[in-house]
């Protein structure tokens, strides 16, 4: 799941703005994860990028990047909650059907 990998790096950059350069982030998270992050956040036009470098390679999220980070975290949390509710609803439905079958003497 590449979104979770991107979110980890985005969180690191959000919590440590302008402290680390590209080489440090690559070493910390690995080349593949950094490339995913770079394609998603750093690439593109200046007004559309979610992250950018300030000064001598100091990485920072843009305002748009911070909003996008919180949006993506919210979406991830909502997906997990929906899955949990689906599992709980399925268990309750199966339990209700089994209880009904037991009460009519099927078992």
C-alpha positions as CSV (number, residue, x, y, z in Angstrom):
1,X,0.0,0.0,0.0
2,X,1.9,3.0,-1.3
3,X,-0.4,5.7,0.3
4,X,0.7,4.6,3.8
5,X,4.3,4.8,2.8
6,X,3.8,8.3,1.4
7,X,1.9,9.3,4.6
8,X,4.8,8.2,6.8
9,X,7.2,10.4,5.0
10,X,4.8,13.3,4.8
11,X,4.2,13.0,8.6
12,X,8.0,13.1,9.2
13,X,8.4,16.2,7.0
14,X,5.4,17.8,8.7
15,X,6.8,17.2,12.2
16,X,10.4,18.2,11.2
17,X,10.1,21.1,8.8
18,X,13.3,22.4,7.3
19,X,15.5,20.2,9.4
20,X,16.5,17.4,7.0
21,X,17.7,17.2,3.5
22,X,16.9,14.8,0.7
23,X,19.8,12.4,1.5
24,X,18.8,12.0,5.1
25,X,15.2,11.3,4.2
26,X,16.3,8.8,1.6
27,X,18.5,7.0,4.1
28,X,15.8,7.0,6.8
29,X,13.0,5.6,4.6
30,X,14.7,4.0,1.7
31,X,15.1,4.9,-1.9
32,X,11.9,3.3,-3.1
33,X,9.7,5.0,-0.5
34,X,11.4,8.3,-1.1
35,X,10.8,8.0,-4.8
36,X,7.1,7.4,-4.2
37,X,7.0,10.4,-2.0
38,X,9.0,12.5,-4.4
39,X,6.7,11.7,-7.3
40,X,3.6,12.4,-5.3
41,X,4.6,15.5,-3.4
42,X,7.7,17.2,-4.8
43,X,7.1,16.7,-8.6
44,X,4.9,19.0,-10.7
45,X,4.5,22.7,-11.0
46,X,5.4,25.0,-8.1
47,X,1.8,25.9,-7.2
48,X,0.6,22.3,-7.3
49,X,3.4,20.6,-5.4
50,X,2.7,19.3,-1.8
51,X,6.3,19.7,-0.6
52,X,9.3,21.7,-1.7
53,X,13.0,22.4,-0.8
54,X,14.0,25.6,1.0
55,X,17.5,26.7,0.9
56,X,20.2,24.0,0.8
57,X,17.8,21.0,0.4
58,X,15.7,21.6,3.5
59,X,12.4,19.7,2.9
60,X,9.1,21.3,3.9
61,X,5.4,20.6,3.2
62,X,3.5,23.4,1.5
63,X,0.2,24.6,2.9
64,X,-1.6,22.6,0.3
65,X,0.6,19.6,1.3
66,X,-0.5,19.9,5.0
67,X,-4.1,20.0,3.9
68,X,-3.6,17.0,1.7
69,X,-1.8,15.1,4.4
70,X,-4.7,15.6,6.9
71,X,-7.2,14.7,4.2
72,X,-5.4,11.5,3.3
73,X,-5.1,10.5,7.0
74,X,-8.8,11.1,7.5
75,X,-9.6,9.0,4.4
76,X,-7.3,6.2,5.7
77,X,-9.0,6.3,9.1
78,X,-12.5,6.3,7.6
79,X,-11.6,3.2,5.5
80,X,-10.4,1.4,8.6
81,X,-13.6,2.3,10.4
82,X,-15.8,1.2,7.5
83,X,-14.0,-2.1,7.4
84,X,-14.5,-2.6,11.2
85,X,-18.2,-1.7,10.9
86,X,-18.6,-4.2,8.0
87,X,-17.0,-7.0,10.1
88,X,-19.1,-6.1,13.2
89,X,-22.3,-5.9,11.1
90,X,-21.6,-9.3,9.5
91,X,-20.9,-10.9,12.8
92,X,-24.1,-9.5,14.3
93,X,-26.1,-10.6,11.2
94,X,-24.8,-14.1,11.4
95,X,-25.4,-14.3,15.1
96,X,-29.0,-13.1,14.6
97,X,-29.7,-15.7,11.9
98,X,-28.2,-18.5,14.0
99,X,-30.3,-17.4,17.0
100,X,-33.4,-17.3,14.9
101,X,-32.8,-20.7,13.5
102,X,-32.1,-22.1,17.0
103,X,-35.4,-20.6,18.3
104,X,-37.5,-22.2,15.6
105,X,-35.9,-25.5,16.3
106,X,-33.8,-25.9,13.2
107,X,-30.8,-27.0,15.3
